[in-house]
Amino acid sequence: MESLTIANVALLLGALFLLIGIGSSLLASRFGAPLLLVFLCIGMLAGQDGFGGIMFDDFRATFLIGSAALAVILFDGGLRTRTASFRGVLAPAALLATIGVVVTTVVTGAAASLILGLSWIEGMLMGAIVSSTDAAAVFFLMRSNGVRLRRRVNNTLEIESATNDPAAVFLTIALVELLLARGADSGWTVAAILAQQAVIGAAIGVLGGLSLAFALNRFAFPHGLHPLMTVCAAIAIYAFAAVSGGSGFLAAYLAGLVIGNRPVRAFPTILSFLDATTWLSQIVMFLVLGLLVTPSSLIGYAVPAILIAAFLILVGRPVAVWMCLTPFGFSRREKAFVSWVGLRGAVSIFLAAIPTLANIPNAEIYFNVAFFVVLVSLLVQGWSVAAAATRLGQRSGDAAPDPKRIEIDLPGQLELEMVGYPIAANSPVVARAVFPPWARVAMVVRDGEVLTPEGAGVLKAGDYAYFLAPPSRVPRLDRLVAAADGAQPTTLGTFTFGGDARVEDLAKLYGLHIPADLQKMTIAEAFEERFEDRVDVGDRVDIEPACLVATAVHEDKVAAVAVEFDEPMDLNVRNGALARLAPIIIGAKAASEALRRRLRRQN
């Protein structure tokens, strides 16, 4: 009976820790605290030096839990990544995730060797352990502070953070094997291990993703089993790749990427289930890592760990970012921001457990220093990412709150899904009644009645509208339905321009404010900059106190826009006749510029 009591106490404590972790997310959202830091602190308070007094030092169990959790988190990251977001940023992001990790490892490892008095290979191992960044921490902080990043920087960070974990794992395992082999044939050994891990992991990830997509679409599983099968398959793909000598983390990410960019049955249900599973994975992994740490043992490593963290933040990460992004024309502000938001996270602590499992000398140094580096990174960088985005001009000018969306899977239908939204008074679809051609209203709930689109007519504030749309374009529909900032628009003026007109010409005539990243661009280029996917009719770009609404699209480029004013026209152009002549003036200027360019090419 005593053993049963112990088991029940363990279940009670485990459930309580999870509930505390879930509740702490509300505090993290309110105060902008890095969520990983909150979970780690809860685990430390429950450990042997905290109030809980729980003795936990099982590195093998930690590695098992961390591996499964990271496999699910990386699979979910791939599932939510659209290949369209790779456009223009795949090369720099891939370079950051590979060469950038190597550069960070070498530069930081050299500093760690001097600071900690380790050998060169041991210093490189320390650098590899702290070389990867934590995307979840960065984007949680952005969302909690209502910050949306400019498309180029946002996509670069997302792809880099989702794909640099495998590179860090490659290097860590290779260097651990070198230490066990006492450095024999170091260069060739590392190269062979990296090549093997990358090739096998990528092959199993792609094949596993294609097989899972086929199974989901081919077999009619009982309701509710599709998402469970997906999560189990993600862990199985990770484990099979790892057992086969490849990178399980790379395989999990690529499998998610394949599934997320193919028509798959019950996709909304899978996404909803993975939301909960990913949160659970993060909470459990962070709590266990916190339990594993003995705070009293960290004190002796405080000074060298702070020095290594400062070097990593101020030198190691910036050197890698500048080397990788400069050839692609990133501005100084963009490179400075990407350098600053390289937060270290749970992967670094997870990797620091590998030397202990491998029984290599100085294993406790790697774990304690890595844990301290993560704490410093979260405290210093974590609380300043929103301020850095503002100061360095990386906020997107068209940020809007995410709408409350309900997704409904359509059995037997892979090309469309039904999504429902509450319609706010200041939603663009109310102000302009603009719908892209790929979205159709299916039904409207108004005043407790279910109406057909014909019976409902124009959408009104307070409606709950259901749309049919392709799953890949639902995020685009979010932007049309989401409530706009500020008061309800009245659309007092509307003027039409061609896509080849320059944004700065509109600004001069109407006294508009141009976001810094849109200067010197045509209207078509401005829309391409703002939207990562194909531009559609109804997409909008804000240039205060007006907005550009795409009214015609030709070959994925905006051909015409309407300039709509949402407040009385107390602008530079006060005469109504002159305002209406503006499209003709700017259109003639754009035509003459196009003619001059054509003549120059002919000559």
HUMOWO-V717299 format. One record per pair of residues at least 24 apart in sequence whose C-alpha atoms are under 6 Angstrom apart, sorted by sequence separation. I is the first residue (numbers start at 1). J is the second residue. D is the distance in whole Angstrom. If there is no record, write none. Layout:
BEGIN
i: <I I>
j: <J J>
d: <D D>
END
This chain:
BEGIN
i: <170 442 499 441 442 499 105 135 441 104 440 133 440 345 439 514 101 344 439 513 513 132 512 132 343 524 132 425 424 423 423 128 201 423 423 422 227 421 128 421 201 420 200 201 205 209 213 420 125 201 204 205 208 419 206 217 419 197 201 202 205 206 209 418 125 197 201 205 209 418 417 417 428 416 416 427 415 427 427 426 427 426 333 424 499 499 511 498 499 510 511 426 498 510 93 97 497 510 305 309 497 496 93 97 496 89 93 97 495 305 495 98 494 298 494 493 493 491 492 491 492 491 490 489 403 166 166 497 501 436 436 435 434 29 268 266 398 265 263 71 78 75 79 71 75 78 79 74 78 71 75 79 108 73 108 107 133 134 133 134 133 134 69 104 104 104 103 130 66 129 100 129 96 92 57 56 43 47 150 149 150 40 44 149 150 39 40 43 44 148 149 39 43 148 40 148 34 85 84>
j: <194 466 523 466 467 524 131 161 467 131 467 161 468 374 468 543 131 374 469 543 544 164 544 165 377 558 168 461 461 461 462 168 241 463 464 464 270 464 172 465 246 465 246 247 251 255 259 466 172 248 251 252 255 466 254 265 467 246 250 251 254 255 258 467 175 247 251 255 259 468 468 469 480 469 470 481 470 482 483 483 484 484 392 483 558 559 571 559 560 571 572 488 560 572 156 160 560 573 369 373 561 561 159 163 562 156 160 164 562 373 563 167 563 368 564 564 565 564 565 565 566 566 566 566 482 249 250 583 590 537 538 538 538 144 407 409 542 414 414 235 253 252 256 249 253 256 257 253 257 252 256 260 312 278 316 316 342 343 343 344 344 345 281 316 317 320 320 348 285 348 320 351 324 325 292 292 287 291 394 394 395 286 290 395 396 286 287 290 291 395 396 287 291 396 290 399 382 532 533>
d: <6 5 5 6 5 5 6 5 4 6 5 6 5 6 6 6 6 5 5 6 5 6 6 6 6 5 6 5 5 5 6 6 6 5 6 4 4 6 6 6 4 6 5 5 4 4 6 4 6 6 6 6 6 5 6 6 5 4 6 5 5 5 5 6 6 5 5 5 6 5 6 6 6 5 4 6 6 6 4 5 6 6 5 6 5 4 6 6 5 6 5 4 4 5 5 5 6 6 5 5 5 6 6 6 4 6 5 4 5 6 5 6 5 6 5 6 5 6 6 5 6 5 5 5 5 6 5 6 5 5 6 6 5 5 6 6 6 6 5 6 5 5 4 6 5 4 5 5 4 6 5 4 6 6 5 6 5 6 5 6 5 5 5 5 6 6 6 5 6 5 5 6 6 6 6 6 4 5 6 6 6 5 5 5 4 6 6 4 5 6 5 6 5 5 5 6 6 5 6>
END
